[in-house]
Amino acid sequence: MKQLILSLIISLATLSAWGQDITGQWNGVLKVQGTQLRLVLNITNTGAGYNATLDSPDQGAKDIPATSTSFENKVLTVVIATIGAEYEGTPDNDSIVGTFKQMGQSFPLNLSRKTVEKEKIVRPQEPVKPYPYNEEEVFFENTMDGVTLAGTFTYPKTKGTSPAVILISGSGAQNRDEELMGHKPFLVLSDYLTRNGIAVLRFDDRGTAKSTGDFKTATSFDFSKDVEAGINYLQTRKEVNKKKIGLAGHSEGGMIAPMVAARSNDVAFIVLLAGVGIPIDQLLLLQEELIAKASGLDEADWQKGKKVNQGAFELIKQSTQQVDLLKELLAYFKQVAQDIPRAGVPEGVSENDLVNIAVSQLYNPWMQYFIKYDPAPVLEKVKCPVLAINGSKDLQVPAQVNLDAIKAALQKGGNKQVTTEELPGLNHLFQACETGLPAEYATIEQTFSPVALEEIGRWITAQAK
């Protein structure tokens, strides 16, 4: 859902040489709509040419193999067919000055032999140390999967125990602050809650930042086991009221929180921040339509794309064998290749490349689990108090249809402790906004609406009494 940048970085191509030595490690930071991704391009000389691999440390990706390139007239041109992208750069001793292009958009991307750090962006709501509460960096184990999670535990300085909340991030490889689009929503949320007497544990997703494990092979269910490990950790802390441990999940995290609450008696309450109530395949199609309409895209084009995705989703939902699914997806996308939108796709990307792009985006464990998931049966098993809030301008998880579905499922299961609320004028990140479009997230100075913060804090405090 927030996975808007993650598909940008998949592979680079083999490089050809000119006069200077271009082998070795090249470092850069790709900046897209407020998000910064560190990239490391590793180039080796094979004798007959060059090979390259790409690392994306912020996404937990390493040794991604290259595909195709040319190097003529001192210009390095890299066509990245698997993601419909192209990179052009001019090497000059210890740097390459270039541009990354994808789907009709261009982004400056300069590479250097030196290590390059991301620019520090400070938003007005980000707290400044010293904090009026205690903060610790902590590590805890998911012994089932052999994963070590790294996080931050904040708790009030007052004597006695406090209620505690675990923050669960949305889709994509997120660090403990749920950092995206130049914002740190979980840093702001945890600061607000801890200042108001609530202890908070937030942690890096497995395989991200300081946490171990493999993010690429994990599903939402795997992430739910990491959250359970967090509950086990909080139960060892003397500062925590062990009967008042709750979960607050954003977006996909709002899908994971009910999974944990449905099977654990140790969860006292859950907060669903733009959580999902309808089947995920339906949500993705609705999301696609709403964003296309709000962006002013040609209806005939996005209707074709929506129909293509709907057919692919059905194949995934019906599949039981991985090998068969791969064959079916390849055959399907070849059949409908002419309907795959080409707006902004570089000329060097063939129809066959488009097919491979489409298959690669769907043929992975996380996406297949995601598309098959229906939140309702799990929500029906949740018996603890639930707060579900959405912004009225959320185009990724539309408020009314999801809040209604969440409430209906919980009540069907006999849960009478349900509060749902649609907050006017807020987007998927709970920012006050104009359009609700994802492209707007980075341009908004506000990280988390005070109205939403107050609603969350007030409700959790009431559960702790």
N, C-alpha and C positions, 0 to 999 in steps of 0.2 A: 503493500500500500504506500509506504513511504519509499519504496524501492525505485526511485526515479533516476538515480545516477548509477546504481550498481551495475547495470548491464553495459555501461560505457566501456569498461575495461575487461576485455576477454583475451585478445591476443595481438601480437605484432608480427611483422614479417621479417624474412631473412634480408640482410642488408648487403648492398654492393659497395665497393670502395672507390675512393679517389685518392689523391695524394697523401692525406694525413691518416694517422692510425686512429680508427674509430672503435677499436676493440676496448673492452673493459666495462665498467659500470657507469651508467648515466642516470642522474637523479632529477626529478622534477615534481611540481605540484600542479595538478589539473584543477582549475577553478570553474565550477559550473553552478550558477544560481546560488551562490553563497556557500556551497559545499566545496571543501578542499580535499583532494585525494593525492596522497604521496605515491609516486610511481618510481620504480627502479627498473631500468632497461639494461640487461646484461648481454653484451655482444662478444661473440668468440669468432675467431678465424678458423675455417675448416680447411684452408688450403685451396679449395675450389670456390670459395666465397665466404659468406658470413652466416652465422646462425644467431638467433636472439631469443631470450626468454624475458618475461615481464613479471615483476613482483608488484603487488599492490598491498603494502603492509596494513593500511587502514581497513582493508577488506579481508585480511587473513589469507590472501592469495599469493602463491609463490610458484616460480618456475612455469609460468604459462607459456607454451611454445608459440613461436612466431609463425606467420603464414606466407606473405609475399611482399616484394618491394622492388623499387628501382632507385638508382643513384646516378643521375646524369646532370651535367652542367653545374656541378657542385650543389645540387638540390637533392636531398633525401626525400623520397616519396614512399610512404607506407600505406597501402590499401588494406584495411582490416575488414575483410569480407564477412567474417562471422558476426560482426555487429554493425555492418553498414557504415563504416567509418573510414577516415583517411587522415594520415599525418604527413605534413610537409615541413621539412626543416633544413636549415643551412648550417653545416658544421663549421666552427671557427675555433681551432685549437681546443680549449677545454670546455666548450659550450656548443649547444645546438639551439638556434633560434627558430622556432617553428609554430605551427598552428594545427590544432586537432579539430577535425570536422566530422560532424555526425548529423544525419537527418536534417540537412539544410542549415545547421547552426555551426558557427566557428568559435573556437576558444583558443586563446594563446596558450602554448605549452612549450616552455623553454627547458632544456635539459642541461645539466652540469655534471662534471666529474666529481664535484664536491657534494657533500651531503646538504640537502635542501630541506629547510623546516617550513611548516605551514605558518602563514601569517596569523597572528593572534587577533581575533575579533572580539571586542568587548561590547556586549549588549547592555543597555541601561539597567535591566533587571538582574543581571548576574551579581551575586553577593560578593562582597570584598572582605577579605580577612583583616583582622581577627574576627572569628564568628563568636556569637554569644552562646555557644553550645560546644559540646565535645565532638571531635571528628577523628576517626581512625581509618587507616587503610587496612583492609582485612582480606584473608584468603579462607575459603572453605571448599570442601570436597564433595563432588557428586561421585560417591563410591561405586554406584551402579555402572557408570560409564567411564570411570577413571579420569574424570575431568576436574581440574582445579579452577575455581572461579575466583576472580580478583574483584574487589569492590571497595566501597566506602560506606562506613557505618557512622551515622551521626545520631547523637542522643542528647537530651537536655541535661544541664548541669545540676538540676534539682535532685534531692535525695529520693530514694525509693525507686519504684519501677515505673516504666512508661509503656503505653501501647506502642506497637511497632508496625511498620508497613514495609513490604518489599515492592519495589518498583520494577515492572516488567515492560521491556521495550517493545517497539513495533517491528515490522519486517525489515530485513536487511541486517548486516553486521553492525551492531550498535555498541558504543562504549557505555560506561556507567552513567554518563550524562545524557544519553540518547542524542548525541551530538549530530545535527544535520542542518543544512541550509544556513550555516553560520549561527545557529542557536543551540542552547543546551537546556532543553525543557526540564529534564530530570534534576539538573543542578538547581534550577529555580524552584521546582516543586519541593524537592527535599529540604531546601533551605526554609521555605515557608512553613512546611509541616513541623520541622524540628524547632523552629522559633516558637511554635504554638504547642509544644509539649509532646510531640509525637516522634519517636525514634524512627529512623529510616535506613534501610539497607538497599543500596543500588549497586549493580555489578556489571562488568563487561560481559557481553555475550561470549559463549564458548568460542575459542579460536580467534578472539578479537582483543586488541590491546594486550592486557596482562593475563588474560584467561587462557588456559590451554584447551586442547580439543580441536576438532575439525568442524568449522561452521558449515562448510560446503555440503557435507553429507548429512547434516542434522535436519530434523523436521520439527514442527511445532510441539509434537509429543516429547521429543528429546529435550527441548527447551523447558518443558514443564517439569521434567525431572531435575533440571538445574534449579528451578524455583523451589522445589521440595527440599533440595539440599540447603537452600537459603533459610527455609523454615527451621530445619534441624540445627543450623548454626545459631539462629536467634534464640533458640531454646537453651543454648549454653551460656547466654549472656545474662549476667545478674541484673543488668539495667532494664531488662525487658519483662513486661507482664506477659507470661507465657500463655495466658488465656485470652490475650487481646492482640494476637498477631494477625494482620490482615494483608491483602494483596491489592495493588493498584496497577492495572495493566492498560497500556495505550495501544490502540489499533490491534495488531496481532496479539499484543500482550493482553488485550481485553478478551481475546479468544482463549489464551493460555490460562488466565486466572481461574475461570470456571472449571477447566480440566482438573486443576489442582484441588480446588475447593470441593469438587464432586467426589473425590476419592480420599480426602484428608479431613479428619475431625479436628485437626490443629488450626484450621483456617477460621478465624472468628468473623470475618467480613471481607467483602471484595468491592472494589471500585472499578468500574468499566469506563475507561476514557475513550470514547469513539469505538467502543467494542462492537462486535459483530453478532447479529441475531439471525440473519438469513443465510442460506447455503452460500458458500464462498464463490462457487461458479456464477451464481446469480449476482452476487455483489460485484464481481469483477466486470461483468457485462454492463451493469448499471453504472458503475464508476466510469467505464469507458465512454458510455453515452453522455453522461452529465459533463464530463471534462471536455468532450468534443463539442458539445453544444455551447458551453461557456467560452470556449476558445474560438468560436465562430468558424469551425472547420466545415468543409463541404459535406452536406448530409449524405449524399450518395456514396462518398468515399468512406466515411466512418461506418455507415450501415453495412457496406461490404466487409470492412474489417471486423465488425462485430459479428457478422454471420460466420466468418472464417474462424474466429475464436470460439464461437459457440459450438461449432462442429468438432473442433479439437478438444474442447472440454468434455464433450460427450464421450469421445474415444478414451480419454483418461479415466473418466468415472466408471466406464464399463470394463476397463482393463484389469487383468489379474496376473499376466506374465510380462516381465520387463522387456524381454527380447521381442515378443509379439507387438508390444506397444511401440517400440522404436520403429519397427517395420511399418506399422499402421500409420504412425504420424508422418513418416517420410512419404508414404504413398498418398496420404491425404493432402499434405501441403503441396505436393507436385500437381495433384489434380486441381487445386484451387489457387495455384500460384499467381494466376492472372488477376486475382482479386485481392492479393496482399498489397496494401497501400505502399506506393513508392515515393510519396511526397518527401522531398529532401534527401532521398537515397542517392549517394554518389553514383556517377555514371559507370564506374568500374565494378559495381556490384551487379552480378548477373542474377537471373531468375533462380538459378540453382543455389546461388549464395543466399538469396532471400529464404529459400526453403530451409537451408541449413540453420540460418539465424532463428527462424520460427521454431524449429525442432529443439535447438539448444536451449531456448528460453523455457521450454516446457518439460524437457526430458531431464529432470533432476529430482531427487527425493523430496526436497522441500515443496516444490511447486505441485508435484503430484499429490502429496498428502494434503496440501492446502486446498486444491481444487475439489478434492473428494469430500472435504470436511463440511458437515452440517452441525452448527452450534446447538441447535434446539435440543436434541437428546441429552447432551451434557448439561445444559442449563436446567433441564427438568430435574436433575439430580442434586442441584445446589440447594442447600437448606439454610445457609447462613444469610445474614442481611446483605443486600446488594444495592449499591448506588450505580446507576448507569446514566452518564451525561454525554451529550453530543452538541456540537455547534450547529446552528441552523444553516450555515453556509458551507458545511463539510461536503465536498464533492467526492471524497474517497470512501467514506462510510456515511451515506446519507442518513440524516438524523431520524426522521419520522418512521421510515420503514424498519430501521434497525431497532429503535427503542420500542416500538410496538411489538416486534417479534421477540425481543428479549423479555419484555414484561409478560407476554402470553406464555412463553415457554416456562418461565419461573413459576407463574401462577398455576399452570397445568400440573407442575410437580408438587403443588401444595405450598409453595413458599409465599408467605404473606408479608414478608419483610422486604418489600421491593420499592425503591424510589427511582423514578426516571425523570429526566429533565432535559429539555432542549434549550440551550443558551443562545439567545438572539445575537446574530452578527459575528459568530465565531467560526473559524475554519477547522480543518482536521487537526491542526496543532494547538487549537484553542487560543488563537490570536484573533483580536478584533481586525476585521479585514473588509475589503471592498467586494472582491469577486469570489473568493474561496478557491481559486485556481492554485495548484502547486507552485506555479512559476512566481506567485506572489509572496510565498513564505519568506524568502531571503530578503525581500525589499522592506518587510515590516520590522520596525525596531522592537516592538513588543515581542517577548518570547512566550509569555503565558498570561492570559487575561486574569487580572485580579479578581474579577467576578467568579471565574472558574476556581481559582485558588481558594477563595473564601468558601465556596460551596463544598469543595472537597474537604477542607479542614474542619468546617462546622459539622459535617456529617460524620466524619471519623471520630471527632471528639465525642459526639453523642453516642457512638457505639461503645466507647471506652468507659462509659459511666456504669 
